[in-house]
């Protein structure tokens, strides 16, 4: 947990002293969520494949 505190402090300097572990973990999850949403928005959406019509059979 101490290494998580160090990482969070390097990302954004601490403005309040004495953050508890739960608030640091929630902040970390918020950062991950933000990065995931940003990555999904940047990814182009794949279009569904066009449906092919069945070949017409010749009448006999």
C-alpha distance matrix in Angstrom:
0.0 3.8 5.4 5.1 6.4 8.8 10.0 10.7 12.5 14.4 15.6 16.7 17.0 15.8 18.9 17.8 16.2 13.8 12.0 10.4 7.3 10.1 11.8 9.2 8.8 12.6 13.2 11.5 13.7 16.6 16.4 16.6 19.4 21.2 21.2 22.4 25.2 26.2 26.5 28.6 30.9 31.6 32.5 36.3 37.3 39.5 42.9 44.2 46.9 50.4 52.3 55.3 58.5 60.2 63.1 66.5 68.9 72.5 75.0 77.5
3.8 0.0 3.8 5.3 5.0 6.3 8.8 9.9 10.6 12.5 14.5 15.5 15.1 14.1 17.4 16.5 14.5 12.6 11.6 11.0 9.0 12.3 13.3 10.3 11.1 14.8 14.5 13.0 16.0 18.3 17.6 18.3 21.4 22.6 22.5 24.2 26.9 27.5 28.0 30.4 32.4 32.8 34.0 37.8 39.2 41.5 45.0 46.5 49.2 52.7 54.7 57.7 61.0 62.8 65.6 69.1 71.5 75.0 77.7 80.1
5.4 3.8 0.0 3.8 5.3 5.0 6.2 8.6 9.8 10.6 12.5 14.4 14.6 14.5 18.2 18.1 16.5 15.2 13.9 13.7 11.3 14.1 14.7 11.2 11.5 15.0 14.3 12.0 15.0 17.4 16.0 16.4 19.8 20.9 20.2 22.0 24.9 25.2 25.3 28.0 30.0 30.2 31.3 35.1 36.7 38.9 42.4 44.0 46.6 50.2 52.3 55.2 58.6 60.4 63.1 66.6 69.0 72.5 75.2 77.7
5.1 5.3 3.8 0.0 3.8 5.4 5.1 6.2 8.6 9.9 10.7 12.4 13.3 13.0 16.4 16.3 15.5 14.1 12.0 11.7 9.1 11.2 11.5 7.8 7.9 11.3 10.6 8.3 11.3 13.7 12.6 13.1 16.3 17.5 17.1 18.9 21.7 22.2 22.6 25.1 27.1 27.5 28.7 32.5 33.9 36.3 39.8 41.4 44.2 47.6 49.7 52.7 56.1 58.0 60.8 64.2 66.7 70.2 72.9 75.4
6.4 5.0 5.3 3.8 0.0 3.8 5.5 5.2 6.1 8.6 10.0 10.6 10.6 9.7 13.2 12.9 11.8 10.7 9.0 9.6 8.1 10.9 10.4 6.9 8.7 11.7 10.5 9.4 12.9 14.5 13.6 15.0 18.0 18.7 18.8 21.0 23.4 23.7 24.7 27.2 28.8 29.3 30.9 34.7 36.2 38.8 42.2 44.0 46.9 50.3 52.4 55.5 58.8 60.9 63.7 67.1 69.7 73.2 75.9 78.5
8.8 6.3 5.0 5.4 3.8 0.0 3.8 5.5 5.2 6.2 8.8 10.1 9.8 10.1 13.9 14.4 13.3 13.1 12.0 13.2 11.9 14.6 13.9 10.3 12.0 14.8 13.0 11.5 15.2 16.5 14.8 16.2 19.5 19.7 19.3 21.8 24.3 24.0 24.8 27.7 29.2 29.2 30.9 34.7 36.6 39.2 42.6 44.6 47.3 50.8 53.1 56.1 59.5 61.6 64.3 67.7 70.3 73.7 76.5 79.1
10.0 8.8 6.2 5.1 5.5 3.8 0.0 3.8 5.4 5.1 6.3 8.8 10.0 11.1 14.8 15.8 15.5 15.5 13.6 14.7 12.9 14.8 13.9 10.1 11.1 13.6 11.4 9.2 12.7 14.0 11.7 12.9 16.4 16.5 15.7 18.3 20.8 20.4 21.1 24.0 25.6 25.5 27.2 31.0 32.9 35.4 38.9 41.0 43.7 47.1 49.5 52.5 55.9 58.0 60.7 64.1 66.7 70.1 72.9 75.6
10.7 9.9 8.6 6.2 5.2 5.5 3.8 0.0 3.8 5.4 5.1 6.2 7.7 8.3 11.7 12.8 13.1 13.3 11.0 12.4 11.3 12.7 11.0 7.4 9.2 11.0 8.3 7.1 11.0 11.5 9.7 11.8 14.8 14.6 14.7 17.4 19.5 19.3 20.6 23.3 24.5 24.9 26.9 30.6 32.3 35.2 38.5 40.6 43.5 46.8 49.2 52.3 55.7 57.9 60.7 64.0 66.8 70.2 72.9 75.7
12.5 10.6 9.8 8.6 6.1 5.2 5.4 3.8 0.0 3.8 5.4 5.2 4.8 5.8 9.5 11.0 11.1 12.1 10.8 13.2 12.9 14.9 12.9 9.7 12.3 14.0 11.1 10.8 14.6 14.7 12.9 15.4 18.2 17.6 17.7 20.7 22.6 22.0 23.5 26.4 27.2 27.4 29.7 33.4 35.3 38.2 41.6 43.8 46.8 50.0 52.5 55.6 59.0 61.3 64.0 67.4 70.2 73.5 76.3 79.1
14.4 12.5 10.6 9.9 8.6 6.2 5.1 5.4 3.8 0.0 3.8 5.6 6.3 8.8 12.3 14.4 14.7 15.9 14.6 16.8 16.1 17.9 16.1 12.7 14.6 16.3 13.2 12.1 15.8 15.8 13.2 15.3 18.4 17.5 16.8 20.1 22.1 21.0 22.1 25.3 26.2 25.9 28.1 31.8 34.0 36.9 40.3 42.7 45.4 48.7 51.4 54.3 57.8 60.1 62.7 66.1 68.9 72.1 75.1 77.8
15.6 14.5 12.5 10.7 10.0 8.8 6.3 5.1 5.4 3.8 0.0 3.8 6.7 9.3 12.3 14.6 15.8 16.9 15.0 17.1 16.3 17.3 15.1 11.9 13.6 14.5 11.0 10.1 13.4 12.9 10.0 12.4 15.3 13.9 13.4 16.9 18.6 17.4 18.8 22.0 22.6 22.5 24.9 28.5 30.7 33.7 37.0 39.5 42.3 45.5 48.2 51.2 54.7 57.1 59.7 63.0 65.9 69.2 72.1 74.9
16.7 15.5 14.4 12.4 10.6 10.1 8.8 6.2 5.2 5.6 3.8 0.0 3.8 6.3 8.7 11.5 13.2 14.9 13.2 15.9 15.9 16.9 14.0 11.5 13.9 14.3 10.7 11.1 14.4 13.2 11.1 14.3 16.5 14.9 15.3 18.8 19.9 18.9 20.9 23.8 24.1 24.3 27.0 30.5 32.6 35.8 39.0 41.5 44.5 47.5 50.2 53.4 56.7 59.3 61.9 65.2 68.1 71.4 74.2 77.1
17.0 15.1 14.6 13.3 10.6 9.8 10.0 7.7 4.8 6.3 6.7 3.8 0.0 3.8 6.3 9.2 10.5 12.8 12.1 15.2 16.0 17.5 14.7 12.4 15.4 16.2 12.9 13.6 17.1 16.2 14.5 17.6 19.9 18.5 19.0 22.5 23.6 22.6 24.7 27.6 27.8 28.0 30.7 34.2 36.4 39.5 42.7 45.2 48.2 51.3 54.0 57.1 60.5 63.0 65.7 68.9 71.9 75.2 78.0 80.9
15.8 14.1 14.5 13.0 9.7 10.1 11.1 8.3 5.8 8.8 9.3 6.3 3.8 0.0 3.8 5.7 7.0 9.3 8.7 12.1 13.5 15.1 12.2 10.5 14.0 14.7 11.9 13.3 16.8 16.0 15.1 18.3 20.3 19.4 20.5 23.6 24.7 24.3 26.4 29.0 29.4 30.0 32.6 36.1 38.0 41.2 44.3 46.6 49.7 52.8 55.3 58.5 61.8 64.3 67.1 70.3 73.3 76.6 79.3 82.2
18.9 17.4 18.2 16.4 13.2 13.9 14.8 11.7 9.5 12.3 12.3 8.7 6.3 3.8 0.0 3.8 6.7 9.8 9.7 13.4 15.5 16.6 13.4 12.6 16.3 16.3 13.6 15.8 18.8 17.5 17.1 20.6 22.0 20.9 22.4 25.6 26.1 25.7 28.3 30.7 30.7 31.6 34.4 37.7 39.5 42.8 45.8 48.2 51.4 54.3 56.8 60.2 63.3 66.0 68.8 71.9 75.0 78.3 80.9 83.9
17.8 16.5 18.1 16.3 12.9 14.4 15.8 12.8 11.0 14.4 14.6 11.5 9.2 5.7 3.8 0.0 3.8 6.6 7.0 10.7 13.4 14.6 11.7 11.7 15.5 15.6 13.7 16.1 19.0 18.1 18.3 21.6 23.0 22.4 24.2 26.9 27.6 27.7 30.2 32.3 32.6 33.8 36.4 39.8 41.3 44.5 47.5 49.6 53.0 55.9 58.2 61.6 64.7 67.3 70.2 73.3 76.3 79.7 82.2 85.2
16.2 14.5 16.5 15.5 11.8 13.3 15.5 13.1 11.1 14.7 15.8 13.2 10.5 7.0 6.7 3.8 0.0 3.8 6.0 9.4 12.3 14.3 12.2 11.9 15.6 16.5 15.0 17.0 20.1 19.9 20.0 23.0 24.7 24.5 26.0 28.6 29.7 29.9 32.1 34.3 34.9 36.0 38.4 41.9 43.4 46.5 49.6 51.6 54.9 57.9 60.2 63.5 66.7 69.1 72.1 75.2 78.1 81.5 84.0 86.9
13.8 12.6 15.2 14.1 10.7 13.1 15.5 13.3 12.1 15.9 16.9 14.9 12.8 9.3 9.8 6.6 3.8 0.0 3.8 6.3 9.4 11.6 10.4 10.4 13.7 15.1 14.4 16.2 19.0 19.4 20.0 22.5 24.2 24.6 26.1 28.4 29.7 30.3 32.3 34.3 35.3 36.5 38.6 42.2 43.4 46.4 49.4 51.2 54.5 57.6 59.7 63.0 66.1 68.4 71.5 74.6 77.4 80.9 83.3 86.1
12.0 11.6 13.9 12.0 9.0 12.0 13.6 11.0 10.8 14.6 15.0 13.2 12.1 8.7 9.7 7.0 6.0 3.8 0.0 3.8 6.6 8.3 6.6 6.8 10.2 11.3 10.7 12.7 15.3 15.7 16.5 19.0 20.5 21.1 22.7 24.9 26.1 26.9 28.9 30.8 31.8 33.2 35.2 38.7 39.9 42.8 45.8 47.5 50.8 53.9 56.0 59.3 62.4 64.7 67.7 70.9 73.6 77.2 79.6 82.4
10.4 11.0 13.7 11.7 9.6 13.2 14.7 12.4 13.2 16.8 17.1 15.9 15.2 12.1 13.4 10.7 9.4 6.3 3.8 0.0 3.8 5.6 5.7 6.5 8.9 10.3 11.1 12.6 14.7 15.8 17.1 18.9 20.4 21.6 23.3 24.9 26.3 27.6 29.3 30.9 32.3 33.8 35.5 39.0 39.9 42.6 45.6 47.1 50.3 53.5 55.3 58.7 61.7 63.8 66.9 70.1 72.7 76.3 78.6 81.3
7.3 9.0 11.3 9.1 8.1 11.9 12.9 11.3 12.9 16.1 16.3 15.9 16.0 13.5 15.5 13.4 12.3 9.4 6.6 3.8 0.0 3.8 5.6 5.2 6.1 8.7 10.0 10.5 12.4 14.3 15.5 16.6 18.4 20.0 21.3 22.6 24.5 25.9 27.2 28.8 30.5 32.0 33.3 36.9 37.7 40.3 43.3 44.6 47.8 51.0 52.8 56.1 59.1 61.1 64.2 67.4 69.9 73.5 75.9 78.6
10.1 12.3 14.1 11.2 10.9 14.6 14.8 12.7 14.9 17.9 17.3 16.9 17.5 15.1 16.6 14.6 14.3 11.6 8.3 5.6 3.8 0.0 3.8 5.4 5.1 6.2 8.6 9.8 10.6 12.3 14.3 15.4 16.4 18.3 20.1 21.0 22.5 24.4 25.8 26.9 28.7 30.5 31.8 35.2 35.7 38.3 41.2 42.4 45.6 48.8 50.4 53.8 56.7 58.7 62.0 65.0 67.6 71.2 73.5 76.2
11.8 13.3 14.7 11.5 10.4 13.9 13.9 11.0 12.9 16.1 15.1 14.0 14.7 12.2 13.4 11.7 12.2 10.4 6.6 5.7 5.6 3.8 0.0 3.8 5.4 5.1 6.1 8.6 9.9 10.5 12.4 14.3 15.2 16.4 18.5 19.9 21.0 22.6 24.5 25.8 27.0 28.9 30.5 34.0 34.6 37.5 40.4 41.9 45.2 48.2 50.1 53.5 56.5 58.7 61.9 65.0 67.7 71.2 73.5 76.4
9.2 10.3 11.2 7.8 6.9 10.3 10.1 7.4 9.7 12.7 11.9 11.5 12.4 10.5 12.6 11.7 11.9 10.4 6.8 6.5 5.2 5.4 3.8 0.0 3.8 5.5 5.1 6.2 8.7 9.8 10.7 12.5 14.3 15.4 16.8 18.5 20.1 21.2 22.8 24.6 26.0 27.4 29.1 32.7 33.7 36.5 39.5 41.1 44.3 47.5 49.5 52.8 56.0 58.1 61.2 64.4 67.1 70.6 73.1 75.8
8.8 11.1 11.5 7.9 8.7 12.0 11.1 9.2 12.3 14.6 13.6 13.9 15.4 14.0 16.3 15.5 15.6 13.7 10.2 8.9 6.1 5.1 5.4 3.8 0.0 3.8 5.4 5.0 6.2 8.6 9.9 10.6 12.3 14.2 15.5 16.5 18.4 20.0 21.2 22.6 24.5 26.0 27.2 30.8 31.5 34.1 37.2 38.6 41.7 45.0 46.8 50.1 53.1 55.2 58.3 61.5 64.1 67.7 70.1 72.8
12.6 14.8 15.0 11.3 11.7 14.8 13.6 11.0 14.0 16.3 14.5 14.3 16.2 14.7 16.3 15.6 16.5 15.1 11.3 10.3 8.7 6.2 5.1 5.5 3.8 0.0 3.8 5.4 5.1 6.2 8.7 9.9 10.4 12.3 14.3 15.2 16.5 18.3 20.0 21.0 22.6 24.5 25.9 29.3 29.8 32.6 35.4 36.9 40.2 43.3 45.1 48.5 51.5 53.7 56.8 59.9 62.6 66.2 68.5 71.3
13.2 14.5 14.3 10.6 10.5 13.0 11.4 8.3 11.1 13.2 11.0 10.7 12.9 11.9 13.6 13.7 15.0 14.4 10.7 11.1 10.0 8.6 6.1 5.1 5.4 3.8 0.0 3.8 5.4 5.0 6.3 8.8 9.8 10.5 12.5 14.3 15.4 16.6 18.6 20.1 21.3 22.9 24.7 28.2 29.1 32.1 35.1 36.9 40.2 43.2 45.3 48.7 51.8 54.1 57.2 60.3 63.1 66.6 69.1 72.0
11.5 13.0 12.0 8.3 9.4 11.5 9.2 7.1 10.8 12.1 10.1 11.1 13.6 13.3 15.8 16.1 17.0 16.2 12.7 12.6 10.5 9.8 8.6 6.2 5.0 5.4 3.8 0.0 3.8 5.4 5.2 6.4 8.7 10.0 10.8 12.5 14.5 15.5 16.8 18.6 20.3 21.5 23.0 26.6 27.7 30.5 33.6 35.4 38.5 41.7 43.8 47.1 50.3 52.5 55.4 58.7 61.4 64.9 67.5 70.2
13.7 16.0 15.0 11.3 12.9 15.2 12.7 11.0 14.6 15.8 13.4 14.4 17.1 16.8 18.8 19.0 20.1 19.0 15.3 14.7 12.4 10.6 9.9 8.7 6.2 5.1 5.4 3.8 0.0 3.8 5.4 5.0 6.1 8.5 9.9 10.4 12.3 14.1 15.3 16.5 18.4 20.1 21.2 24.7 25.3 28.0 31.0 32.5 35.7 38.9 40.8 44.2 47.2 49.4 52.5 55.7 58.4 61.9 64.4 67.1
16.6 18.3 17.4 13.7 14.5 16.5 14.0 11.5 14.7 15.8 12.9 13.2 16.2 16.0 17.5 18.1 19.9 19.4 15.7 15.8 14.3 12.3 10.5 9.8 8.6 6.2 5.0 5.4 3.8 0.0 3.8 5.4 5.0 6.1 8.7 9.8 10.6 12.3 14.3 15.4 16.6 18.5 20.2 23.5 24.3 27.3 30.2 32.0 35.3 38.3 40.4 43.8 46.9 49.3 52.4 55.5 58.3 61.8 64.2 67.2
16.4 17.6 16.0 12.6 13.6 14.8 11.7 9.7 12.9 13.2 10.0 11.1 14.5 15.1 17.1 18.3 20.0 20.0 16.5 17.1 15.5 14.3 12.4 10.7 9.9 8.7 6.3 5.2 5.4 3.8 0.0 3.8 5.4 5.1 6.3 8.6 10.0 10.6 12.4 14.4 15.5 16.8 18.7 22.2 23.5 26.5 29.6 31.7 34.9 38.0 40.3 43.6 46.8 49.3 52.2 55.3 58.2 61.6 64.3 67.2
16.6 18.3 16.4 13.1 15.0 16.2 12.9 11.8 15.4 15.3 12.4 14.3 17.6 18.3 20.6 21.6 23.0 22.5 19.0 18.9 16.6 15.4 14.3 12.5 10.6 9.9 8.8 6.4 5.0 5.4 3.8 0.0 3.8 5.4 5.2 6.1 8.7 9.9 10.6 12.4 14.3 15.5 16.7 20.3 21.4 24.1 27.3 29.1 32.2 35.5 37.7 40.9 44.1 46.4 49.3 52.6 55.3 58.8 61.4 64.2
19.4 21.4 19.8 16.3 18.0 19.5 16.4 14.8 18.2 18.4 15.3 16.5 19.9 20.3 22.0 23.0 24.7 24.2 20.5 20.4 18.4 16.4 15.2 14.3 12.3 10.4 9.8 8.7 6.1 5.0 5.4 3.8 0.0 3.8 5.5 5.1 6.2 8.6 9.9 10.6 12.4 14.4 15.6 18.9 19.5 22.4 25.3 27.1 30.3 33.4 35.6 38.9 42.0 44.4 47.4 50.6 53.4 56.9 59.4 62.3
21.2 22.6 20.9 17.5 18.7 19.7 16.5 14.6 17.6 17.5 13.9 14.9 18.5 19.4 20.9 22.4 24.5 24.6 21.1 21.6 20.0 18.3 16.4 15.4 14.2 12.3 10.5 10.0 8.5 6.1 5.1 5.4 3.8 0.0 3.8 5.5 5.3 6.2 8.7 10.1 10.7 12.5 14.5 17.8 19.0 22.2 25.1 27.3 30.6 33.5 36.0 39.3 42.5 45.1 48.0 51.1 54.1 57.4 60.0 63.0
21.2 22.5 20.2 17.1 18.8 19.3 15.7 14.7 17.7 16.8 13.4 15.3 19.0 20.5 22.4 24.2 26.0 26.1 22.7 23.3 21.3 20.1 18.5 16.8 15.5 14.3 12.5 10.8 9.9 8.7 6.3 5.2 5.5 3.8 0.0 3.8 5.5 5.1 6.2 8.7 10.0 10.7 12.5 16.1 17.7 20.7 24.0 26.3 29.3 32.4 35.0 38.1 41.5 44.0 46.7 49.9 52.9 56.2 58.9 61.9
22.4 24.2 22.0 18.9 21.0 21.8 18.3 17.4 20.7 20.1 16.9 18.8 22.5 23.6 25.6 26.9 28.6 28.4 24.9 24.9 22.6 21.0 19.9 18.5 16.5 15.2 14.3 12.5 10.4 9.8 8.6 6.1 5.1 5.5 3.8 0.0 3.8 5.4 5.1 6.2 8.7 10.0 10.8 14.3 15.3 18.0 21.3 23.2 26.3 29.5 31.9 35.1 38.3 40.7 43.6 46.8 49.7 53.1 55.7 58.6
25.2 26.9 24.9 21.7 23.4 24.3 20.8 19.5 22.6 22.1 18.6 19.9 23.6 24.7 26.1 27.6 29.7 29.7 26.1 26.3 24.5 22.5 21.0 20.1 18.4 16.5 15.4 14.5 12.3 10.6 10.0 8.7 6.2 5.3 5.5 3.8 0.0 3.8 5.4 5.1 6.2 8.7 10.0 13.1 13.8 17.0 19.9 22.0 25.4 28.3 30.7 34.1 37.2 39.9 42.7 45.8 48.8 52.2 54.8 57.8
26.2 27.5 25.2 22.2 23.7 24.0 20.4 19.3 22.0 21.0 17.4 18.9 22.6 24.3 25.7 27.7 29.9 30.3 26.9 27.6 25.9 24.4 22.6 21.2 20.0 18.3 16.6 15.5 14.1 12.3 10.6 9.9 8.6 6.2 5.1 5.4 3.8 0.0 3.8 5.5 5.2 6.4 8.9 12.1 13.8 17.2 20.2 22.8 25.9 28.8 31.6 34.8 38.0 40.8 43.4 46.6 49.7 52.9 55.6 58.7
26.5 28.0 25.3 22.6 24.7 24.8 21.1 20.6 23.5 22.1 18.8 20.9 24.7 26.4 28.3 30.2 32.1 32.3 28.9 29.3 27.2 25.8 24.5 22.8 21.2 20.0 18.6 16.8 15.3 14.3 12.4 10.6 9.9 8.7 6.2 5.1 5.4 3.8 0.0 3.8 5.5 5.2 6.3 10.1 12.0 14.9 18.2 20.8 23.6 26.7 29.5 32.5 35.9 38.5 41.1 44.3 47.3 50.5 53.4 56.3
28.6 30.4 28.0 25.1 27.2 27.7 24.0 23.3 26.4 25.3 22.0 23.8 27.6 29.0 30.7 32.3 34.3 34.3 30.8 30.9 28.8 26.9 25.8 24.6 22.6 21.0 20.1 18.6 16.5 15.4 14.4 12.4 10.6 10.1 8.7 6.2 5.1 5.5 3.8 0.0 3.8 5.5 5.2 8.3 9.1 12.2 15.3 17.7 20.8 23.8 26.4 29.6 32.9 35.5 38.2 41.4 44.4 47.7 50.4 53.4
30.9 32.4 30.0 27.1 28.8 29.2 25.6 24.5 27.2 26.2 22.6 24.1 27.8 29.4 30.7 32.6 34.9 35.3 31.8 32.3 30.5 28.7 27.0 26.0 24.5 22.6 21.3 20.3 18.4 16.6 15.5 14.3 12.4 10.7 10.0 8.7 6.2 5.2 5.5 3.8 0.0 3.8 5.6 7.7 9.0 12.6 15.3 18.1 21.3 23.9 26.8 30.0 33.2 36.1 38.8 41.8 45.0 48.1 50.8 54.0
31.6 32.8 30.2 27.5 29.3 29.2 25.5 24.9 27.4 25.9 22.5 24.3 28.0 30.0 31.6 33.8 36.0 36.5 33.2 33.8 32.0 30.5 28.9 27.4 26.0 24.5 22.9 21.5 20.1 18.5 16.8 15.5 14.4 12.5 10.7 10.0 8.7 6.4 5.2 5.5 3.8 0.0 3.8 6.4 9.1 12.4 15.4 18.5 21.2 24.0 27.1 30.1 33.4 36.3 38.6 41.8 44.9 48.0 50.9 54.0
32.5 34.0 31.3 28.7 30.9 30.9 27.2 26.9 29.7 28.1 24.9 27.0 30.7 32.6 34.4 36.4 38.4 38.6 35.2 35.5 33.3 31.8 30.5 29.1 27.2 25.9 24.7 23.0 21.2 20.2 18.7 16.7 15.6 14.5 12.5 10.8 10.0 8.9 6.3 5.2 5.6 3.8 0.0 3.8 6.4 9.1 12.5 15.4 18.0 20.9 24.0 26.9 30.3 33.0 35.4 38.6 41.7 44.8 47.7 50.7
36.3 37.8 35.1 32.5 34.7 34.7 31.0 30.6 33.4 31.8 28.5 30.5 34.2 36.1 37.7 39.8 41.9 42.2 38.7 39.0 36.9 35.2 34.0 32.7 30.8 29.3 28.2 26.6 24.7 23.5 22.2 20.3 18.9 17.8 16.1 14.3 13.1 12.1 10.1 8.3 7.7 6.4 3.8 0.0 3.8 6.4 9.3 12.6 15.1 17.7 21.0 23.8 27.2 30.1 32.3 35.5 38.7 41.7 44.6 47.7
37.3 39.2 36.7 33.9 36.2 36.6 32.9 32.3 35.3 34.0 30.7 32.6 36.4 38.0 39.5 41.3 43.4 43.4 39.9 39.9 37.7 35.7 34.6 33.7 31.5 29.8 29.1 27.7 25.3 24.3 23.5 21.4 19.5 19.0 17.7 15.3 13.8 13.8 12.0 9.1 9.0 9.1 6.4 3.8 0.0 3.8 6.4 9.4 12.4 15.0 18.0 21.1 24.4 27.3 29.8 32.9 36.1 39.2 42.0 45.1
39.5 41.5 38.9 36.3 38.8 39.2 35.4 35.2 38.2 36.9 33.7 35.8 39.5 41.2 42.8 44.5 46.5 46.4 42.8 42.6 40.3 38.3 37.5 36.5 34.1 32.6 32.1 30.5 28.0 27.3 26.5 24.1 22.4 22.2 20.7 18.0 17.0 17.2 14.9 12.2 12.6 12.4 9.1 6.4 3.8 0.0 3.8 6.4 8.9 11.9 14.9 17.8 21.2 23.9 26.3 29.5 32.6 35.8 38.6 41.7
42.9 45.0 42.4 39.8 42.2 42.6 38.9 38.5 41.6 40.3 37.0 39.0 42.7 44.3 45.8 47.5 49.6 49.4 45.8 45.6 43.3 41.2 40.4 39.5 37.2 35.4 35.1 33.6 31.0 30.2 29.6 27.3 25.3 25.1 24.0 21.3 19.9 20.2 18.2 15.3 15.3 15.4 12.5 9.3 6.4 3.8 0.0 3.8 6.4 8.7 11.8 14.8 18.1 21.1 23.5 26.5 29.8 32.9 35.6 38.8
44.2 46.5 44.0 41.4 44.0 44.6 41.0 40.6 43.8 42.7 39.5 41.5 45.2 46.6 48.2 49.6 51.6 51.2 47.5 47.1 44.6 42.4 41.9 41.1 38.6 36.9 36.9 35.4 32.5 32.0 31.7 29.1 27.1 27.3 26.3 23.2 22.0 22.8 20.8 17.7 18.1 18.5 15.4 12.6 9.4 6.4 3.8 0.0 3.8 6.4 8.8 12.0 15.2 18.0 20.8 23.8 26.9 30.2 32.8 35.9
46.9 49.2 46.6 44.2 46.9 47.3 43.7 43.5 46.8 45.4 42.3 44.5 48.2 49.7 51.4 53.0 54.9 54.5 50.8 50.3 47.8 45.6 45.2 44.3 41.7 40.2 40.2 38.5 35.7 35.3 34.9 32.2 30.3 30.6 29.3 26.3 25.4 25.9 23.6 20.8 21.3 21.2 18.0 15.1 12.4 8.9 6.4 3.8 0.0 3.8 6.3 8.9 12.4 15.0 17.5 20.7 23.8 27.0 29.8 32.8
50.4 52.7 50.2 47.6 50.3 50.8 47.1 46.8 50.0 48.7 45.5 47.5 51.3 52.8 54.3 55.9 57.9 57.6 53.9 53.5 51.0 48.8 48.2 47.5 45.0 43.3 43.2 41.7 38.9 38.3 38.0 35.5 33.4 33.5 32.4 29.5 28.3 28.8 26.7 23.8 23.9 24.0 20.9 17.7 15.0 11.9 8.7 6.4 3.8 0.0 3.8 6.3 9.5 12.6 15.0 17.9 21.2 24.2 27.0 30.2
52.3 54.7 52.3 49.7 52.4 53.1 49.5 49.2 52.5 51.4 48.2 50.2 54.0 55.3 56.8 58.2 60.2 59.7 56.0 55.3 52.8 50.4 50.1 49.5 46.8 45.1 45.3 43.8 40.8 40.4 40.3 37.7 35.6 36.0 35.0 31.9 30.7 31.6 29.5 26.4 26.8 27.1 24.0 21.0 18.0 14.9 11.8 8.8 6.3 3.8 0.0 3.8 6.5 9.4 12.3 15.1 18.3 21.6 24.1 27.3
55.3 57.7 55.2 52.7 55.5 56.1 52.5 52.3 55.6 54.3 51.2 53.4 57.1 58.5 60.2 61.6 63.5 63.0 59.3 58.7 56.1 53.8 53.5 52.8 50.1 48.5 48.7 47.1 44.2 43.8 43.6 40.9 38.9 39.3 38.1 35.1 34.1 34.8 32.5 29.6 30.0 30.1 26.9 23.8 21.1 17.8 14.8 12.0 8.9 6.3 3.8 0.0 3.7 6.4 8.8 11.8 15.0 18.1 20.9 24.0
58.5 61.0 58.6 56.1 58.8 59.5 55.9 55.7 59.0 57.8 54.7 56.7 60.5 61.8 63.3 64.7 66.7 66.1 62.4 61.7 59.1 56.7 56.5 56.0 53.1 51.5 51.8 50.3 47.2 46.9 46.8 44.1 42.0 42.5 41.5 38.3 37.2 38.0 35.9 32.9 33.2 33.4 30.3 27.2 24.4 21.2 18.1 15.2 12.4 9.5 6.5 3.7 0.0 3.8 6.4 8.7 12.0 15.2 17.7 20.9
60.2 62.8 60.4 58.0 60.9 61.6 58.0 57.9 61.3 60.1 57.1 59.3 63.0 64.3 66.0 67.3 69.1 68.4 64.7 63.8 61.1 58.7 58.7 58.1 55.2 53.7 54.1 52.5 49.4 49.3 49.3 46.4 44.4 45.1 44.0 40.7 39.9 40.8 38.5 35.5 36.1 36.3 33.0 30.1 27.3 23.9 21.1 18.0 15.0 12.6 9.4 6.4 3.8 0.0 3.8 6.4 9.0 12.6 15.0 18.0
63.1 65.6 63.1 60.8 63.7 64.3 60.7 60.7 64.0 62.7 59.7 61.9 65.7 67.1 68.8 70.2 72.1 71.5 67.7 66.9 64.2 62.0 61.9 61.2 58.3 56.8 57.2 55.4 52.5 52.4 52.2 49.3 47.4 48.0 46.7 43.6 42.7 43.4 41.1 38.2 38.8 38.6 35.4 32.3 29.8 26.3 23.5 20.8 17.5 15.0 12.3 8.8 6.4 3.8 0.0 3.8 6.3 9.5 12.5 15.4
66.5 69.1 66.6 64.2 67.1 67.7 64.1 64.0 67.4 66.1 63.0 65.2 68.9 70.3 71.9 73.3 75.2 74.6 70.9 70.1 67.4 65.0 65.0 64.4 61.5 59.9 60.3 58.7 55.7 55.5 55.3 52.6 50.6 51.1 49.9 46.8 45.8 46.6 44.3 41.4 41.8 41.8 38.6 35.5 32.9 29.5 26.5 23.8 20.7 17.9 15.1 11.8 8.7 6.4 3.8 0.0 3.8 6.5 9.1 12.4
68.9 71.5 69.0 66.7 69.7 70.3 66.7 66.8 70.2 68.9 65.9 68.1 71.9 73.3 75.0 76.3 78.1 77.4 73.6 72.7 69.9 67.6 67.7 67.1 64.1 62.6 63.1 61.4 58.4 58.3 58.2 55.3 53.4 54.1 52.9 49.7 48.8 49.7 47.3 44.4 45.0 44.9 41.7 38.7 36.1 32.6 29.8 26.9 23.8 21.2 18.3 15.0 12.0 9.0 6.3 3.8 0.0 3.8 6.3 9.0
72.5 75.0 72.5 70.2 73.2 73.7 70.1 70.2 73.5 72.1 69.2 71.4 75.2 76.6 78.3 79.7 81.5 80.9 77.2 76.3 73.5 71.2 71.2 70.6 67.7 66.2 66.6 64.9 61.9 61.8 61.6 58.8 56.9 57.4 56.2 53.1 52.2 52.9 50.5 47.7 48.1 48.0 44.8 41.7 39.2 35.8 32.9 30.2 27.0 24.2 21.6 18.1 15.2 12.6 9.5 6.5 3.8 0.0 3.8 6.4
75.0 77.7 75.2 72.9 75.9 76.5 72.9 72.9 76.3 75.1 72.1 74.2 78.0 79.3 80.9 82.2 84.0 83.3 79.6 78.6 75.9 73.5 73.5 73.1 70.1 68.5 69.1 67.5 64.4 64.2 64.3 61.4 59.4 60.0 58.9 55.7 54.8 55.6 53.4 50.4 50.8 50.9 47.7 44.6 42.0 38.6 35.6 32.8 29.8 27.0 24.1 20.9 17.7 15.0 12.5 9.1 6.3 3.8 0.0 3.8
77.5 80.1 77.7 75.4 78.5 79.1 75.6 75.7 79.1 77.8 74.9 77.1 80.9 82.2 83.9 85.2 86.9 86.1 82.4 81.3 78.6 76.2 76.4 75.8 72.8 71.3 72.0 70.2 67.1 67.2 67.2 64.2 62.3 63.0 61.9 58.6 57.8 58.7 56.3 53.4 54.0 54.0 50.7 47.7 45.1 41.7 38.8 35.9 32.8 30.2 27.3 24.0 20.9 18.0 15.4 12.4 9.0 6.4 3.8 0.0
